[in-house]
Amino acid sequence: MKNKFWLGAFLILITALLLAACGSGQGNENSSDNPTTEEPDTNDETTGGSTEGEMEPTIEQLQEDTYRYSLVNQTDEAHTFEFTSSQRYDFSLANENGEEVFLFSSVSSYLQALGEETVDQGDELSYEFEIPPLELEPGTYELSAWLTPRQGETYEVTTEHVVE
C-alpha cells in the first residue's frame, strides 16, 4: 500500500515538473519565436521611405539563410494582434513557377494557447528566422513572410532567396 502511495506521489511530482518546464517560454530571450520591440530607424533603407499612417512590413536578409521579418507601426495608435496559438508568423518558399516548395508551419508545432502582441505607435515587431537546410535546386526562389493573427490583415511581404 505504501509503495502505491509513493508511486502516485512520484508521478504527480514528475507531471508538475514537466508542466512547469513547458511554461510559456517567455524567459528565453534568444528564441527566434520571441519578438523584439524597438524603435524603428527612420533612415532604414529596407522600409523604402516613410509611409506614415500604415503598418509597414519588411523583410531583410541578415546572413545567407537568416532573415528578419519586421512590422513597423506608423499609425497614430497602438495596434494589438490576437493569436490562437504560439505561432506569430509564418514563411514559405516558392519556385520560379510560383509553386510552394516549403512552408514553415507545415514542419512546426505550436502551443494551442491564446496570446496577443501589441505594437505601440512608432514601435517595431520583428522576428528572426532561418531557412532550414533543404534539398532545393539552384535558382531564385520567392521568400514570403507574414503574421498569423486570428483575424485581420497578415502584412505579407516577399523578397528573393537565391540557392546556389
N, C-alpha and C positions, 0 to 999 in steps of 0.2 A: 504494500500500500504506500509506504514511504517512497519507494522508487518511482511510482507513478506521479506522486506529488512533485518530486524534484524534476522529473522529465517534463511535466507540464509547465513548471516554473521556468525551466531552461528554455523551452520552446517559446514561451511568451517573451522572455528576455531577448532572445535572438530576433524574434519578429519586431520587437520595439527598436532594436538597434538597426535592423535593416531599413525600417521606415524612416528613422532619423537620418540614416546615411543617404537615402534617396533625396530627401529635403527638396528645397526649391532651387538649389544651385546658385543662389544669389551671392554666396561667398566667394566664388571663383571668378575673379575679375578678368582673368586672362582667357576665358572661354570665348570662342568665336560666336556663340549664340547670345552673349550678353551685349546689349547695345551700349554705345558710349554717346553721351550727350555733351556737345561742346559748341562753343560759339563759332559760327562759320567765318571763314576768311573771305572778306569781300573781294580780294584780288585773286581768288582761286580760279584758274583758267578752266577747270572742269565744269564750272557752273554755266559757262557761256555768257556771262554778264548778268545783270540784275533783271529779275522778273518779279518785282515787288508785287505782293498780294497773292502769291501762289505757293503751293508746296512744290519744291524743286527737287526731283530725283536725279542722282548722278551715279555713275559707276566709274571707278578708276582702277587701273592695274597697279598693284604695289610691287609684285615680283612676277616671275614667269607664270605661275599658276595661282597667284593670290590676288584677290580683288577686294575692293571696299564699295559696298552699296550704301549710299547716303541719301537722306531726305532732309532738306533744309526748309524750315517753316518761315516763309517770308510773308505770312499773313499778319493781320493785326491782332490775332488772338491765339491762345494755346489750342492745340489740336490733339484729341485723345483717340487712340486706336484701340478697339476691343478685339481680343483674340480668344478662340475657343480651345486652344492648346498651347503648348510651349513653343510651337513654331511661330516665328515672327516674320520670316522672309523665305523665299524660295528662289532657285535659279535653274536655268536649263541651257543646253547647247543644242543648236540646230545646224544641220549641214547646209551646203550651198543650195540644195533643193528645197530648203525650208522644213525638212523632216527632223523632228526632235530625236536626238541621239542620246540625250542624258537629261534626266530630271532629278534634282537633288532630293526632293521629298519622296521619290519612289524607292530610295535606298536608305531612308532615315526613319527613326522612331521619335515620337513626341509624347510628352506627358499630356493627358487629357485633363487640363486644368484651365479655368478661365483666367485671363490676365489682361492687362492693358499697359500701353506705353503712351505717355504724354510728351508732346514736343512743344515747348514754350515758344512764344514769338521770338524769332531770331536764332533759335537753337537748331541743332542738327542731331538726327538719329542715324547712327551708322552701324553697319555690320560688316565684319571682315569674313571672307570665306575663301576656301581653297578648292580648286577643281581637283578631284581625286585622280590618281593615275588611271587613265582609260586607254583602251586599245583603239585609238582613232586613226584614221588615215590622215596623212599630212594634208594640210589645207587650211582654209579660213572658215571659222565657224562663227555663228551669231550667238553671243552670250547675252541672255536676258535675265534680269533680276527684278523682283517685285516684293512688296509687302503682302502678307496674308491675313488681313483683318477679317473679322466676322462679316462686316458689310462695308460698303463704301468703295472708294477708289483704291486701286492697288499700287499706283505710281510705278508702273513698269518702265524700265529703261534698258537699252541694249547697247552693246559695243561688239567689236570684233575680237575673237580669240584665235590666235594663229597656232596651229600644231605643226611642228617641223619634223 
